[in-house]
Amino acid sequence: MRLTNPLRPIVLIVVILFSSPCALLAKEEKSIRVGFFPNLTHAQPLVGLARGSFQARLGADVKIDTKLFNAGPALMEAVFAGGIDIGYIGPGPMINGFIRSGGEIVRMVAGAASGGAVFVVRQDVKVDSPKDLEGKTLASPQLGNTQDISLRIYLRNNGLKPKGSGGNVGVIPIHNPDIMNLFREKQIDGAWVPEPWGARLVRETGGRVFLDERDLWQNKKFATASIIVTTGFLLEYPELVEKWLRAHVEVTEWINAHPEEAKEIINAELKRITTKGLPKEILNEAFGRVEFTYEPLVESINTFADYAYELGFLRQKPDLSNLYQLDLLNKVLTEDGLGPITAVTE
């Protein structure tokens, strides 16, 4: 009589199940949720995703789930809702979200863009000096976003106040496409916007650049976009964050070395996302105002934090000492012979 092991069929089933390709794929596949805007200042995700640079670095077993936003506050709300792992965002909403979470929810791991924000006014409206803004109606992309903070600080520094704060300047936070429409309809007199919306206001609605924000900053450099990572994702998947940063640095270097090819890709992506590409003259004008970088430009972010506090967007004076986590960026830069970056983080 032949004896059999009663556990043998069970063992065989388990071995077959966990050695099947489908089971291994389900076990190993990861997803990374990335948020950004269809703006020129977010060129790296536009170019890098189109060229497959991020996917190549992450590997075929990592799914990139992209999510688009009009402005930073909306992206930060998605972070709080647990819907974003990595995001490209301006200083204002990044700082606000960091402080709101008690310094827990995100870390800033790299820079993305400097410049690329302008204050545009209508040609038929007399605005030759800040004093001429009295009684005017102005717009920004969203309450508390980076351009909104810059506009309000500019008014304050020139002795002006918005309506509702004891002044007579109207400040309306609305989406960039709506700013275009209101400009055409002459319902607003000016707007502080990121590129390519500034160039579009000039070329498509008859506006003129009253102020290039670079002229307000030392060396004409200030953070327009940075990369944030949720703290939980960074702790659980530091290797994926490092791979993303490696691709980000590569894409940044590629854009700066191949500007004409980069413009074509950016325009194709903007057309795919918004259904409308940009005429060459608009793209060239907007592109010329943006510097694509991985440098964090920490000092300008600290200044934005002070501005947000002074304007009342933050209830307490900000301490950003735990916001900046640049070790992975410096690791990538050092290995690529580009770094490291030293930054004042307090």
Steps between C-alpha positions, in 0.01 A plus 500: 500500500649843393484782756443857380558830675159667553663847497666449161207628283473811714871568469484456122209743472685762706819458292308530172306805620799700617722403208251607234583821307166661585549451872854636486383803302221574746743469786777716355321772299500842668321820414626855538244782485648820359332841498597801288354784291478541121728806534839576353645522852426126532696408189686205653194278551359608163823415316616212715172311487465553125854375433466208740790621715325449834362159399844386386652587837215357708478175305214319330357372830415852619183665370500880472156642574493869398257756642462855364416817696441868428700628799684395815225522765293243309802269478564535874138407572557183299809432712295534818237271350765233442488524120855619417845354569721744308404848385636802317380810683576863577640624832178655638275191507794275593578712806134531597447125480817428696404738781137387499611140556727596790804439281409139439334444162763585235870553436652716229761291320607713199440815301338508156470855366609856565325803355214467256249730672389842374259779586307583182267800457266599219641730233200732520533549877737767629743324733841664496581466869373304802292802603295459182372166632266679741140414416603230252381140494776237487507122486715207617463125430377398848476644849825433684688365200850628425395771254217609730749552783739688271221732384378578850854563629569729205189702581593520867859603428367783286255631759191337349242263649241266351131565548391337824828594663447872509604572143345559161680248276289203393682164513309210346643145522379309192629226271748597231264430205236720667757777541547489122126536442459787748798677343335481157171624643681786679357394835843498665786746459796275569616160625804340664540163326750223424619422149381436238193695617697824519614476139149398394349807669747717310464335159135392503319767701706812441662518842846626586751389760497760777742302716715190458519350850867412452575872537383486863748231606873491562687367194157472330456155655203376703326167537193466281467123522646238733460125546322379811462142621262384767687396811338157506598424141855625556542275804350195329650537153821707517641302207211615276547861607869474418421357156248778437758763598761339278261527206404855601864609492555328165189662349599842633845470344345378173252791482778754555720330236220454244264799540346482151417130528371558853268774377352266239432232761356747750271645236383157390423408861316825567291437189428143609398609850320828430405433132686815399866541419692828505611709202877506463535865601308444825700191587831675431403803709383288793795261480743790521371601843545159667817336628468124538698375796527240772649751746263546797545881526426470870556864591219613271268236647579625851412851380170374357428345841551836669270661243226241556520561876492877461194475275314281748505178299697340784387531861847457646846611395629216283779265600607320182803323644342156441352580158821463303634149446773526238710194579365290211543789255857552613567127468378511140691818419822373657484173308432693179787742567265799540490565873446501783284805563549692820192688613406713797197317638417717798 
